[in-house]
Amino acid sequence: MQNGKKSISPNKLEKEKRMLSDYARYSNLAFKMIAVVLTAFFIGWQVDKWIHIGFPLFTLLFSAGALIAIMVLLIKEFSK
């Protein structure tokens, strides 16, 4: 400790950088997942309003498709 400044070890600094990088990576993934599900839900909802089936078929199909797409995205991301 010199001139009242605190010294940070290189290992601790590297660990903090890695933790921030992981946090950014996973929060980015979460926002992508939310965007995919909400977009699919909204498109399915609009198609259901346009077709007038009486049952939210396209909302369910598009939402299920979005969940499958998210699972593929997660598998690709975690296999890196």
Biopython code that builds the backbone (N, CA, C, O; Angstrom):
import numpy as np
from Bio.PDB.StructureBuilder import StructureBuilder

atoms = [
    (1, "MET", "N", (0.850, -1.167, 0.000)),
    (1, "MET", "CA", (0.000, 0.000, 0.000)),
    (1, "MET", "C", (0.894, 1.226, 0.000)),
    (1, "MET", "O", (1.709, 1.426, 0.900)),
    (2, "GLN", "N", (0.721, 2.035, -1.025)),
    (2, "GLN", "CA", (1.567, 3.202, -1.169)),
    (2, "GLN", "C", (0.704, 4.438, -1.359)),
    (2, "GLN", "O", (-0.259, 4.408, -2.125)),
    (3, "ASN", "N", (1.026, 5.489, -0.696)),
    (3, "ASN", "CA", (0.303, 6.759, -0.797)),
    (3, "ASN", "C", (-1.183, 6.605, -0.483)),
    (3, "ASN", "O", (-2.004, 7.334, -1.040)),
    (4, "GLY", "N", (-1.537, 5.689, 0.380)),
    (4, "GLY", "CA", (-2.919, 5.534, 0.786)),
    (4, "GLY", "C", (-3.792, 4.821, -0.236)),
    (4, "GLY", "O", (-5.004, 4.729, -0.040)),
    (5, "LYS", "N", (-3.209, 4.311, -1.328)),
    (5, "LYS", "CA", (-3.983, 3.596, -2.348)),
    (5, "LYS", "C", (-3.987, 2.110, -2.039)),
    (5, "LYS", "O", (-2.981, 1.552, -1.600)),
    (6, "LYS", "N", (-5.105, 1.488, -2.266)),
    (6, "LYS", "CA", (-5.249, 0.071, -2.019)),
    (6, "LYS", "C", (-4.815, -0.694, -3.262)),
    (6, "LYS", "O", (-5.224, -0.351, -4.371)),
    (7, "SER", "N", (-4.014, -1.698, -3.098)),
    (7, "SER", "CA", (-3.534, -2.507, -4.206)),
    (7, "SER", "C", (-4.466, -3.703, -4.402)),
    (7, "SER", "O", (-4.819, -4.392, -3.446)),
    (8, "ILE", "N", (-4.857, -3.936, -5.652)),
    (8, "ILE", "CA", (-5.713, -5.071, -5.978)),
    (8, "ILE", "C", (-4.864, -6.096, -6.708)),
    (8, "ILE", "O", (-4.164, -5.762, -7.664)),
    (9, "SER", "N", (-4.926, -7.339, -6.262)),
    (9, "SER", "CA", (-4.122, -8.379, -6.893)),
    (9, "SER", "C", (-4.642, -8.659, -8.300)),
    (9, "SER", "O", (-5.840, -8.540, -8.558)),
    (10, "PRO", "N", (-3.741, -9.030, -9.209)),
    (10, "PRO", "CA", (-4.162, -9.331, -10.589)),
    (10, "PRO", "C", (-5.167, -10.472, -10.663)),
    (10, "PRO", "O", (-6.055, -10.459, -11.515)),
    (11, "ASN", "N", (-5.038, -11.458, -9.780)),
    (11, "ASN", "CA", (-5.983, -12.585, -9.791)),
    (11, "ASN", "C", (-7.388, -12.128, -9.426)),
    (11, "ASN", "O", (-8.367, -12.560, -10.035)),
    (12, "LYS", "N", (-7.482, -11.265, -8.442)),
    (12, "LYS", "CA", (-8.792, -10.775, -8.022)),
    (12, "LYS", "C", (-9.416, -9.908, -9.116)),
    (12, "LYS", "O", (-10.621, -9.982, -9.357)),
    (13, "LEU", "N", (-8.604, -9.093, -9.771)),
    (13, "LEU", "CA", (-9.098, -8.241, -10.847)),
    (13, "LEU", "C", (-9.593, -9.088, -12.016)),
    (13, "LEU", "O", (-10.636, -8.797, -12.600)),
    (14, "GLU", "N", (-8.841, -10.137, -12.354)),
    (14, "GLU", "CA", (-9.239, -11.030, -13.443)),
    (14, "GLU", "C", (-10.540, -11.769, -13.098)),
    (14, "GLU", "O", (-11.402, -11.958, -13.956)),
    (15, "LYS", "N", (-10.669, -12.179, -11.842)),
    (15, "LYS", "CA", (-11.887, -12.872, -11.408)),
    (15, "LYS", "C", (-13.096, -11.948, -11.497)),
    (15, "LYS", "O", (-14.166, -12.377, -11.928)),
    (16, "GLU", "N", (-12.946, -10.691, -11.098)),
    (16, "GLU", "CA", (-14.045, -9.728, -11.187)),
    (16, "GLU", "C", (-14.429, -9.455, -12.633)),
    (16, "GLU", "O", (-15.613, -9.330, -12.946)),
    (17, "LYS", "N", (-13.438, -9.361, -13.520)),
    (17, "LYS", "CA", (-13.731, -9.158, -14.947)),
    (17, "LYS", "C", (-14.505, -10.343, -15.512)),
    (17, "LYS", "O", (-15.449, -10.164, -16.281)),
    (18, "ARG", "N", (-14.100, -11.562, -15.126)),
    (18, "ARG", "CA", (-14.787, -12.761, -15.612)),
    (18, "ARG", "C", (-16.221, -12.817, -15.094)),
    (18, "ARG", "O", (-17.138, -13.200, -15.820)),
    (19, "MET", "N", (-16.406, -12.431, -13.827)),
    (19, "MET", "CA", (-17.752, -12.431, -13.255)),
    (19, "MET", "C", (-18.648, -11.428, -13.973)),
    (19, "MET", "O", (-19.809, -11.726, -14.253)),
    (20, "LEU", "N", (-18.121, -10.246, -14.273)),
    (20, "LEU", "CA", (-18.903, -9.245, -15.008)),
    (20, "LEU", "C", (-19.208, -9.718, -16.420)),
    (20, "LEU", "O", (-20.300, -9.479, -16.935)),
    (21, "SER", "N", (-18.251, -10.384, -17.044)),
    (21, "SER", "CA", (-18.459, -10.910, -18.396)),
    (21, "SER", "C", (-19.545, -11.981, -18.392)),
    (21, "SER", "O", (-20.403, -12.004, -19.275)),
    (22, "ASP", "N", (-19.508, -12.865, -17.400)),
    (22, "ASP", "CA", (-20.542, -13.901, -17.285)),
    (22, "ASP", "C", (-21.907, -13.277, -17.027)),
    (22, "ASP", "O", (-22.909, -13.699, -17.605)),
    (23, "TYR", "N", (-21.942, -12.278, -16.164)),
    (23, "TYR", "CA", (-23.201, -11.592, -15.865)),
    (23, "TYR", "C", (-23.781, -10.959, -17.124)),
    (23, "TYR", "O", (-24.980, -11.073, -17.380)),
    (24, "ALA", "N", (-22.943, -10.295, -17.908)),
    (24, "ALA", "CA", (-23.408, -9.663, -19.146)),
    (24, "ALA", "C", (-23.901, -10.714, -20.136)),
    (24, "ALA", "O", (-24.912, -10.517, -20.810)),
    (25, "ARG", "N", (-23.188, -11.819, -20.216)),
    (25, "ARG", "CA", (-23.570, -12.887, -21.144)),
    (25, "ARG", "C", (-24.939, -13.464, -20.794)),
    (25, "ARG", "O", (-25.788, -13.630, -21.670)),
    (26, "TYR", "N", (-25.151, -13.770, -19.518)),
    (26, "TYR", "CA", (-26.404, -14.395, -19.108)),
    (26, "TYR", "C", (-27.576, -13.412, -19.095)),
    (26, "TYR", "O", (-28.708, -13.803, -19.380)),
    (27, "SER", "N", (-27.322, -12.160, -18.774)),
    (27, "SER", "CA", (-28.419, -11.191, -18.829)),
    (27, "SER", "C", (-28.812, -10.920, -20.278)),
    (27, "SER", "O", (-29.991, -10.711, -20.565)),
    (28, "ASN", "N", (-27.851, -10.922, -21.191)),
    (28, "ASN", "CA", (-28.156, -10.779, -22.616)),
    (28, "ASN", "C", (-29.010, -11.950, -23.079)),
    (28, "ASN", "O", (-29.965, -11.765, -23.833)),
    (29, "LEU", "N", (-28.672, -13.140, -22.637)),
    (29, "LEU", "CA", (-29.440, -14.327, -22.995)),
    (29, "LEU", "C", (-30.869, -14.249, -22.457)),
    (29, "LEU", "O", (-31.814, -14.645, -23.139)),
    (30, "ALA", "N", (-31.025, -13.742, -21.244)),
    (30, "ALA", "CA", (-32.360, -13.600, -20.655)),
    (30, "ALA", "C", (-33.213, -12.614, -21.447)),
    (30, "ALA", "O", (-34.394, -12.866, -21.684)),
    (31, "PHE", "N", (-32.623, -11.495, -21.856)),
    (31, "PHE", "CA", (-33.375, -10.525, -22.646)),
    (31, "PHE", "C", (-33.761, -11.091, -24.009)),
    (31, "PHE", "O", (-34.850, -10.804, -24.508)),
    (32, "LYS", "N", (-32.892, -11.885, -24.614)),
    (32, "LYS", "CA", (-33.232, -12.531, -25.887)),
    (32, "LYS", "C", (-34.416, -13.475, -25.702)),
    (32, "LYS", "O", (-35.328, -13.504, -26.529)),
    (33, "MET", "N", (-34.399, -14.245, -24.616)),
    (33, "MET", "CA", (-35.477, -15.190, -24.349)),
    (33, "MET", "C", (-36.806, -14.465, -24.158)),
    (33, "MET", "O", (-37.829, -14.884, -24.700)),
    (34, "ILE", "N", (-36.790, -13.393, -23.401)),
    (34, "ILE", "CA", (-38.013, -12.617, -23.176)),
    (34, "ILE", "C", (-38.520, -12.041, -24.486)),
    (34, "ILE", "O", (-39.721, -12.068, -24.754)),
    (35, "ALA", "N", (-37.618, -11.521, -25.302)),
    (35, "ALA", "CA", (-38.018, -10.927, -26.581)),
    (35, "ALA", "C", (-38.635, -11.967, -27.507)),
    (35, "ALA", "O", (-39.636, -11.691, -28.167)),
    (36, "VAL", "N", (-38.054, -13.151, -27.561)),
    (36, "VAL", "CA", (-38.575, -14.206, -28.436)),
    (36, "VAL", "C", (-39.967, -14.633, -27.992)),
    (36, "VAL", "O", (-40.867, -14.754, -28.823)),
    (37, "VAL", "N", (-40.156, -14.859, -26.710)),
    (37, "VAL", "CA", (-41.456, -15.317, -26.206)),
    (37, "VAL", "C", (-42.520, -14.243, -26.406)),
    (37, "VAL", "O", (-43.620, -14.542, -26.869)),
    (38, "LEU", "N", (-42.207, -13.007, -26.064)),
    (38, "LEU", "CA", (-43.200, -11.936, -26.218)),
    (38, "LEU", "C", (-43.553, -11.687, -27.677)),
    (38, "LEU", "O", (-44.715, -11.445, -28.002)),
    (39, "THR", "N", (-42.567, -11.744, -28.552)),
    (39, "THR", "CA", (-42.839, -11.555, -29.980)),
    (39, "THR", "C", (-43.726, -12.671, -30.514)),
    (39, "THR", "O", (-44.696, -12.410, -31.225)),
    (40, "ALA", "N", (-43.398, -13.907, -30.176)),
    (40, "ALA", "CA", (-44.207, -15.044, -30.643)),
    (40, "ALA", "C", (-45.624, -14.970, -30.086)),
    (40, "ALA", "O", (-46.592, -15.228, -30.802)),
    (41, "PHE", "N", (-45.743, -14.618, -28.808)),
    (41, "PHE", "CA", (-47.062, -14.499, -28.205)),
    (41, "PHE", "C", (-47.888, -13.416, -28.903)),
    (41, "PHE", "O", (-49.060, -13.631, -29.212)),
    (42, "PHE", "N", (-47.281, -12.262, -29.150)),
    (42, "PHE", "CA", (-48.002, -11.160, -29.783)),
    (42, "PHE", "C", (-48.430, -11.521, -31.207)),
    (42, "PHE", "O", (-49.558, -11.229, -31.604)),
    (43, "ILE", "N", (-47.551, -12.146, -31.968)),
    (43, "ILE", "CA", (-47.899, -12.530, -33.343)),
    (43, "ILE", "C", (-49.026, -13.563, -33.322)),
    (43, "ILE", "O", (-49.974, -13.460, -34.101)),
    (44, "GLY", "N", (-48.931, -14.559, -32.436)),
    (44, "GLY", "CA", (-49.996, -15.562, -32.328)),
    (44, "GLY", "C", (-51.312, -14.942, -31.921)),
    (44, "GLY", "O", (-52.365, -15.320, -32.434)),
    (45, "TRP", "N", (-51.263, -14.002, -31.013)),
    (45, "TRP", "CA", (-52.467, -13.310, -30.563)),
    (45, "TRP", "C", (-53.111, -12.526, -31.706)),
    (45, "TRP", "O", (-54.332, -12.536, -31.861)),
    (46, "GLN", "N", (-52.284, -11.848, -32.505)),
    (46, "GLN", "CA", (-52.809, -11.089, -33.641)),
    (46, "GLN", "C", (-53.426, -12.018, -34.691)),
    (46, "GLN", "O", (-54.475, -11.706, -35.255)),
    (47, "VAL", "N", (-52.783, -13.146, -34.952)),
    (47, "VAL", "CA", (-53.334, -14.106, -35.926)),
    (47, "VAL", "C", (-54.653, -14.671, -35.407)),
    (47, "VAL", "O", (-55.594, -14.837, -36.183)),
    (48, "ASP", "N", (-54.740, -14.967, -34.129)),
    (48, "ASP", "CA", (-55.991, -15.463, -33.556)),
    (48, "ASP", "C", (-57.108, -14.424, -33.657)),
    (48, "ASP", "O", (-58.256, -14.770, -33.936)),
    (49, "LYS", "N", (-56.776, -13.162, -33.432)),
    (49, "LYS", "CA", (-57.791, -12.108, -33.584)),
    (49, "LYS", "C", (-58.249, -11.995, -35.033)),
    (49, "LYS", "O", (-59.421, -11.719, -35.290)),
    (50, "TRP", "N", (-57.351, -12.203, -35.968)),
    (50, "TRP", "CA", (-57.655, -12.063, -37.394)),
    (50, "TRP", "C", (-58.494, -13.241, -37.901)),
    (50, "TRP", "O", (-59.379, -13.042, -38.734)),
    (51, "ILE", "N", (-58.238, -14.458, -37.420)),
    (51, "ILE", "CA", (-58.915, -15.654, -37.926)),
    (51, "ILE", "C", (-60.219, -15.949, -37.190)),
    (51, "ILE", "O", (-61.120, -16.544, -37.782)),
    (52, "HIS", "N", (-60.355, -15.560, -35.936)),
    (52, "HIS", "CA", (-61.579, -15.766, -35.133)),
    (52, "HIS", "C", (-61.922, -17.242, -34.958)),
    (52, "HIS", "O", (-63.036, -17.649, -35.289)),
    (53, "ILE", "N", (-61.019, -18.039, -34.458)),
    (53, "ILE", "CA", (-61.287, -19.453, -34.217)),
    (53, "ILE", "C", (-62.104, -19.636, -32.942)),
    (53, "ILE", "O", (-62.922, -20.554, -32.872)),
    (54, "GLY", "N", (-61.911, -18.816, -31.964)),
    (54, "GLY", "CA", (-62.601, -18.961, -30.692)),
    (54, "GLY", "C", (-61.732, -19.646, -29.651)),
    (54, "GLY", "O", (-62.070, -19.667, -28.467)),
    (55, "PHE", "N", (-60.629, -20.200, -30.087)),
    (55, "PHE", "CA", (-59.652, -20.844, -29.208)),
    (55, "PHE", "C", (-58.284, -20.287, -29.580)),
    (55, "PHE", "O", (-57.984, -20.182, -30.769)),
    (56, "PRO", "N", (-57.458, -19.930, -28.632)),
    (56, "PRO", "CA", (-56.170, -19.286, -28.959)),
    (56, "PRO", "C", (-55.131, -20.282, -29.511)),
    (56, "PRO", "O", (-54.067, -20.474, -28.921)),
    (57, "LEU", "N", (-55.456, -20.901, -30.639)),
    (57, "LEU", "CA", (-54.610, -21.931, -31.224)),
    (57, "LEU", "C", (-53.243, -21.390, -31.627)),
    (57, "LEU", "O", (-52.213, -21.953, -31.254)),
    (58, "PHE", "N", (-53.233, -20.299, -32.390)),
    (58, "PHE", "CA", (-51.972, -19.767, -32.883)),
    (58, "PHE", "C", (-51.123, -19.156, -31.771)),
    (58, "PHE", "O", (-49.894, -19.187, -31.839)),
    (59, "THR", "N", (-51.764, -18.608, -30.765)),
    (59, "THR", "CA", (-51.016, -18.091, -29.615)),
    (59, "THR", "C", (-50.278, -19.238, -28.933)),
    (59, "THR", "O", (-49.108, -19.107, -28.573)),
    (60, "LEU", "N", (-50.966, -20.353, -28.760)),
    (60, "LEU", "CA", (-50.331, -21.519, -28.141)),
    (60, "LEU", "C", (-49.247, -22.118, -29.028)),
    (60, "LEU", "O", (-48.172, -22.465, -28.541)),
    (61, "LEU", "N", (-49.515, -22.240, -30.312)),
    (61, "LEU", "CA", (-48.532, -22.809, -31.228)),
    (61, "LEU", "C", (-47.282, -21.941, -31.323)),
    (61, "LEU", "O", (-46.162, -22.447, -31.255)),
    (62, "PHE", "N", (-47.474, -20.643, -31.478)),
    (62, "PHE", "CA", (-46.323, -19.752, -31.604)),
    (62, "PHE", "C", (-45.538, -19.678, -30.298)),
    (62, "PHE", "O", (-44.310, -19.599, -30.320)),
    (63, "SER", "N", (-46.229, -19.703, -29.170)),
    (63, "SER", "CA", (-45.539, -19.672, -27.879)),
    (63, "SER", "C", (-44.742, -20.960, -27.670)),
    (63, "SER", "O", (-43.611, -20.919, -27.186)),
    (64, "ALA", "N", (-45.326, -22.094, -28.032)),
    (64, "ALA", "CA", (-44.612, -23.372, -27.919)),
    (64, "ALA", "C", (-43.408, -23.387, -28.866)),
    (64, "ALA", "O", (-42.337, -23.877, -28.507)),
    (65, "GLY", "N", (-43.587, -22.856, -30.061)),
    (65, "GLY", "CA", (-42.469, -22.761, -31.007)),
    (65, "GLY", "C", (-41.361, -21.868, -30.470)),
    (65, "GLY", "O", (-40.178, -22.148, -30.664)),
    (66, "ALA", "N", (-41.748, -20.798, -29.799)),
    (66, "ALA", "CA", (-40.747, -19.897, -29.207)),
    (66, "ALA", "C", (-39.985, -20.602, -28.098)),
    (66, "ALA", "O", (-38.773, -20.426, -27.973)),
    (67, "LEU", "N", (-40.674, -21.396, -27.295)),
    (67, "LEU", "CA", (-39.993, -22.132, -26.230)),
    (67, "LEU", "C", (-39.003, -23.143, -26.798)),
    (67, "LEU", "O", (-37.916, -23.328, -26.250)),
    (68, "ILE", "N", (-39.377, -23.791, -27.889)),
    (68, "ILE", "CA", (-38.462, -24.728, -28.548)),
    (68, "ILE", "C", (-37.256, -23.967, -29.102)),
    (68, "ILE", "O", (-36.120, -24.426, -28.978)),
    (69, "ALA", "N", (-37.501, -22.812, -29.709)),
    (69, "ALA", "CA", (-36.399, -21.997, -30.233)),
    (69, "ALA", "C", (-35.468, -21.536, -29.113)),
    (69, "ALA", "O", (-34.252, -21.485, -29.294)),
    (70, "ILE", "N", (-36.032, -21.206, -27.975)),
    (70, "ILE", "CA", (-35.219, -20.795, -26.829)),
    (70, "ILE", "C", (-34.362, -21.956, -26.332)),
    (70, "ILE", "O", (-33.195, -21.765, -25.988)),
    (71, "MET", "N", (-34.931, -23.150, -26.294)),
    (71, "MET", "CA", (-34.159, -24.305, -25.856)),
    (71, "MET", "C", (-32.980, -24.555, -26.797)),
    (71, "MET", "O", (-31.879, -24.866, -26.343)),
    (72, "VAL", "N", (-33.207, -24.422, -28.099)),
    (72, "VAL", "CA", (-32.123, -24.579, -29.074)),
    (72, "VAL", "C", (-31.066, -23.500, -28.852)),
    (72, "VAL", "O", (-29.869, -23.785, -28.885)),
    (73, "LEU", "N", (-31.502, -22.268, -28.627)),
    (73, "LEU", "CA", (-30.585, -21.170, -28.362)),
    (73, "LEU", "C", (-29.762, -21.427, -27.097)),
    (73, "LEU", "O", (-28.557, -21.175, -27.078)),
    (74, "LEU", "N", (-30.403, -21.923, -26.054)),
    (74, "LEU", "CA", (-29.686, -22.227, -24.811)),
    (74, "LEU", "C", (-28.674, -23.342, -25.009)),
    (74, "LEU", "O", (-27.556, -23.265, -24.501)),
    (75, "ILE", "N", (-29.056, -24.371, -25.738)),
    (75, "ILE", "CA", (-28.134, -25.484, -25.988)),
    (75, "ILE", "C", (-26.930, -24.997, -26.776)),
    (75, "ILE", "O", (-25.796, -25.359, -26.462)),
    (76, "LYS", "N", (-27.164, -24.181, -27.798)),
    (76, "LYS", "CA", (-26.047, -23.639, -28.574)),
    (76, "LYS", "C", (-25.154, -22.758, -27.723)),
    (76, "LYS", "O", (-23.930, -22.829, -27.829)),
    (77, "GLU", "N", (-25.748, -21.932, -26.883)),
    (77, "GLU", "CA", (-24.976, -20.999, -26.064)),
    (77, "GLU", "C", (-24.149, -21.722, -25.013)),
    (77, "GLU", "O", (-22.997, -21.357, -24.779)),
    (78, "PHE", "N", (-24.714, -22.738, -24.378)),
    (78, "PHE", "CA", (-23.995, -23.437, -23.320)),
    (78, "PHE", "C", (-23.009, -24.470, -23.847)),
    (78, "PHE", "O", (-22.150, -24.937, -23.098)),
    (79, "SER", "N", (-23.116, -24.834, -25.125)),
    (79, "SER", "CA", (-22.168, -25.788, -25.677)),
    (79, "SER", "C", (-20.873, -25.102, -26.133)),
    (79, "SER", "O", (-19.917, -25.779, -26.513)),
    (80, "LYS", "N", (-20.837, -23.786, -26.096)),
    (80, "LYS", "CA", (-19.615, -23.044, -26.486)),
    (80, "LYS", "C", (-18.540, -23.213, -25.449)),
    (80, "LYS", "O", (-17.447, -22.668, -25.599)),
]
sb = StructureBuilder()
sb.init_structure("model")
sb.init_model(0)
sb.init_chain("A")
sb.init_seg("    ")
for serial, (resi, resn, name, xyz) in enumerate(atoms, 1):
    if name == "N":
        sb.init_residue(resn, " ", resi, " ")
    sb.init_atom(name, np.array(xyz, "f"), 0.0, 1.0, " ", f" {name:<3s}", serial, name[0])
structure = sb.get_structure()
